[in-house]
Amino acid sequence: MQSKLDKSWVGFLAGLISTLLGMFIFAAALAVYDDRSVWSIFEMVSDNPFLLIDKFLTGSVLFDVFIFAVFLRLGWYNFNKGILLCIMLLVPVIIYFNW
């Protein structure tokens, strides 16, 4: 099924947005687990970015993979090319923060 939104650049933007959404979901889960506010989690990461930023990025890329699987099932192949590009650009950043 072809859609007007089945474009690579739309998928790339969706990948960036879902990355931010994945970071927020990961921060919310960490806040519930740690009995803190979401804002304090983001402050902790901004104070020491090498402490948790790789975990945030990994969680957000996992959210991108979930979005990729959903739209692959729908047959939006061009959209998925954009999401895959976003994932491929984030992986070197994750590797950089892991080392």
C-alpha positions, 0 to 999 in steps of 0.5 A, spaced: 500 500 500 503 506 497 502 512 502 504 520 501 508 519 507 512 513 504 518 517 503 525 517 506 526 524 508 519 523 512 522 516 515 528 520 517 524 525 521 520 520 524 527 516 526 529 523 529 523 524 533 522 517 535 529 517 538 527 523 542 521 519 544 525 513 546 530 517 550 524 520 554 521 513 555 527 511 558 528 517 562 521 516 565 522 508 566 529 510 570 525 515 574 520 510 576 525 505 578 530 510 581 524 514 585 526 521 582 523 526 577 524 525 570 527 532 570 532 530 575 534 524 571 536 529 565 539 533 570 544 528 572 545 526 565 547 533 563 552 534 569 555 527 567 554 526 559 558 520 559 555 516 565 548 514 562 548 517 555 550 511 551 544 507 555 539 513 553 541 512 546 541 505 546 534 505 548 532 510 543 535 506 538 531 500 540 525 504 540 527 506 532 527 498 531 520 497 534 518 503 529 522 500 523 518 493 524 511 496 524 512 500 518 516 494 515 510 490 516 505 495 513 510 495 507 512 502 507 519 501 504 521 508 503 519 510 510 523 504 513 530 507 509 529 513 512 529 510 519 534 505 517 539 511 515 537 514 522 539 508 526 546 507 522 547 515 524 546 513 531 550 507 532 557 510 531 555 515 536 553 510 541 560 506 540 563 513 541 560 514 548 561 507 550 568 508 549 
